[in-house]
Amino acid sequence: MIKRGVLVFSLFFSLTAGASEKLSQEDKKISYITETKGSKPDLYVKASTWFSKTFKDSKSVLEVQDKESGKLVGKGMLICDPLNKTGAISFSIDLTVKDNKFRLNFENLTMLRRDFINGVYDEDLDLFDKDIKTKEDLDKVKEKCFNSLHDSLKDSFGKSQANDDF
């Protein structure tokens, strides 16, 4: 009976310890691979439209637009406070479309302080921790911030383009 208790305690401790291990920058990545309907050229056009509607200045966000490969790459910032530590998250976004599917990656996730966003710097505020440290933190960021971006992109692929023929 004592051996089982030790085994259960050891198993619990190893599971909880793994959940709180500090993530490397490479591990701070959120990825989605999603099936949808549409040809690669059609999905590319819809993805470009989604970028322009989702980000205030899509021209400054997008760094790569390659219609042939179906790839859109850029950097963005999202006002979101999933960890109650910050006001926004900056990130790299990599979207690739193929026939009937897309892959959406968010990388280089960096938490930004409210005072940084507002252009005010107060050294006393520099003491708080604003980083995504654990898998649990990353899951909160994904759920509270990035799932909605993924869902809006997926929804934009479901809408038909307006017919330009008058």
N, C-alpha and C positions, 0 to 999 in steps of 0.2 A: 504494500500500500504506500509506503514512504517513497519507494522507487518511482511509482506512478506520479506521485505529487511532484517529485523532483523533475521527472520527465516533462510533465505538463508545464511546470514553471519555466524550465529551460526552453521549451518550445515557444511559450508565450513571450519570453524575454527576447528570443532571437527574432521573432516576427515583429515585435514592437521596435526593437533596435534597428532593424532594416528599414522601417518606415520613416525613421527620423535621421537616417544618414544624410550627410550634406551632399547635395547634387553638384556635379561638375557643370561647367558652362555648356558642354556638349550634351549633357542630359537634360538641360532646360530647353526642351523641344516639344512642341505639340503638333501632332500629325493627324491628318484625316485622309482616308482614301474612300471615296464615295462613288457609288454607281448612280448614274443619271441617264436621261435620254437625250440624244442629240449627237450630231456629227462633230468632229474636232473643230472644223471652221466655225460652225454655229456656236459651239460652247465658248470658243475663244472670243468671239464678238460679245457674247453675253457676259463673259468674265471681265472684259475691258469696260463694258457699261457698268458692271457692278463696282469696279474700282472707282470709276468717276462719281458714282452716286454715294459710295460708302466713305470715301476720304475727301476731305474738303478741297485739297489741292492734289488731285491724282497725278498731275504732271510732275510734281516734286516728289511724290511717293514712288512712282514707278521708275526703276532704273534700267530694266530690261523688258522689252516687248518683242517677242519673237513668234510671229504668227505661224511660221513653218513648223517650229518645234512645239507650239502650243504653250509657250512658257511666258509667264509674267512674274517679274521679281522686283521687289522694292523694300522700302523701309517705312514704317508707320508708327503712330502713337495712338493709344487708346485710353480714354479717360475711364478708369475702372479702379476700384479699391477693394480687391478680393481679400487682402490680408489685413485690412484696417491699419496700414502702415504708410500708405502712399496715396497719390492721386492719379497716377497713370502708369502705363507700361509702354516702353518703346520696344520695337521688335523688327525683325526681318521677316518678310513674307515671300514665299515661293509657291506659286500656283502653276500647275501643269495640267492641261486638259488633253484628253484623248477621246476617241469615239466612245461615247456612253459612260465615261467616268472622269473623275478628276482627283488630283492629289493636292492637298493644301497643307503646307508646313509653316509653322511659326517658330523662329529660332532667335537666338541672341536676346532673350527676354530680359529686360532691365527695368526694375521698378524705379519710378521717378517721384521725387517728393513734391508735395503741393507747392512749397515755396519756390522750387526750381521752375515749375510750370508757370507760376505767376510772375517769374522774373525777379523775385525778392529773395535775398539770401540772408539767413539768420544763422550764425555759427552755432547757437544753442540748439537749433533743430537738427544739426548734423550728427547728434549723438544717437539717434534712433536707428534701428536695424531695418533696412528696407529691401533686403534680398530675398529671393525665392530659395529657401534652403533645403527643403525636403520634398519628397514625392507627394506628400500630403499637401504642401503649399502649391505645388505644380498642379495637382488635381483641382484645387480651389480656383486657381487662376484659369484653368481650362473651362471649368464649369461656369464660373461667374463672368468671364470676359470673352473667351474665344469660341465657345459653343454657339453663341448668338451670331458671330461673324460667319462661321461655317454654315449655320442654318439659313442665314440671309443669302449667302452665295448659292446654296442648294436651291432655295426658293426661286432665285433669279433664273436658274437654268430651267425651271419648270414653266416659266412664262413664255408665251410665244412673242416673237418680234412683231412689231407693227408692220403691216404691209405698206410699202412705200408706193405701190402702184395706185394712182388715183383713178 
